[in-house]
Amino acid sequence: MSQTILPGKGKQFRNCNRTACQSPDGVVFWNRATRAYYCRTCADLILQNCTDEEREQIFPDYNENIVVYKTMQRTIRHAKQIF
């Protein structure tokens, strides 16, 4: 069974590049090897068996992206409280 590929797949702030996921949430993790963006869950899955050095090669801005991701999540929670 084939999956629908969303138009924003792999684009920052759009949809995760992992076809099985394609989540629109927190897509800020740039993968240097695939030249695409991933959500935090998929980025962590990709990195689960990697060394720190490998992590730096695959997701060079991972730590900075965590800050962006957490800020996005706080903003979303705050917006939901307002509306």
C-alpha positions as CSV (number, residue, x, y, z in Angstrom):
1,M,0.0,0.0,0.0
2,S,1.5,3.3,-1.0
3,Q,1.4,6.4,1.1
4,T,0.4,9.9,0.0
5,I,3.4,12.2,-0.2
6,L,2.4,15.6,1.2
7,P,3.6,18.7,-0.7
8,G,5.5,20.1,2.3
9,K,7.4,16.8,3.0
10,G,10.9,17.6,4.2
11,K,10.3,21.4,4.3
12,Q,11.0,23.4,7.5
13,F,7.9,24.1,9.5
14,R,5.9,22.0,7.1
15,N,5.9,18.1,7.2
16,C,8.5,15.6,8.4
17,N,10.6,14.1,5.7
18,R,10.0,10.5,7.0
19,T,7.3,9.1,4.7
20,A,5.8,7.0,7.5
21,C,5.4,10.1,9.6
22,Q,5.0,13.4,7.6
23,S,3.9,15.1,10.9
24,P,3.5,18.9,10.7
25,D,4.6,19.3,14.3
26,G,8.0,20.7,15.2
27,V,9.7,20.1,11.8
28,V,12.9,22.0,12.5
29,F,15.6,19.3,12.5
30,W,17.8,19.6,9.4
31,N,19.4,16.4,8.3
32,R,22.6,17.2,6.4
33,A,22.7,13.8,4.7
34,T,19.2,13.9,3.2
35,R,19.0,17.7,2.9
36,A,15.5,17.7,4.5
37,Y,13.8,18.5,7.7
38,Y,12.4,16.1,10.3
39,C,10.2,16.3,13.4
40,R,11.8,15.7,16.8
41,T,10.5,12.1,17.1
42,C,11.9,11.0,13.8
43,A,15.2,12.9,14.3
44,D,15.6,11.1,17.7
45,L,14.7,7.7,16.0
46,I,17.4,8.4,13.4
47,L,20.0,9.2,16.1
48,Q,19.1,6.5,18.7
49,N,22.2,4.4,17.9
50,C,24.6,7.2,16.9
51,T,27.6,8.5,18.7
52,D,27.8,12.3,19.5
53,E,30.2,12.7,16.6
54,E,27.8,11.0,14.2
55,R,24.9,13.1,15.5
56,E,26.9,16.3,14.7
57,Q,27.4,15.0,11.2
58,I,23.8,14.1,10.6
59,F,22.0,16.8,12.5
60,P,24.7,19.5,13.0
61,D,22.3,22.0,14.6
62,Y,20.4,19.5,16.8
63,N,20.9,21.3,20.1
64,E,19.9,24.7,18.7
65,N,16.9,23.0,17.1
66,I,15.8,21.7,20.5
67,V,15.5,25.3,21.7
68,V,13.4,26.2,18.6
69,Y,11.2,23.1,19.0
70,K,10.6,23.9,22.7
71,T,9.8,27.5,22.0
72,M,7.3,26.4,19.3
73,Q,5.6,24.0,21.7
74,R,5.2,26.7,24.4
75,T,3.8,29.1,21.8
76,I,1.3,26.5,20.6
77,R,0.2,25.7,24.2
78,H,-0.2,29.4,25.0
79,A,-2.2,30.0,21.8
80,K,-4.5,27.1,22.7
81,Q,-5.2,28.7,26.1
82,I,-6.1,32.1,24.5
83,F,-8.4,30.7,21.9
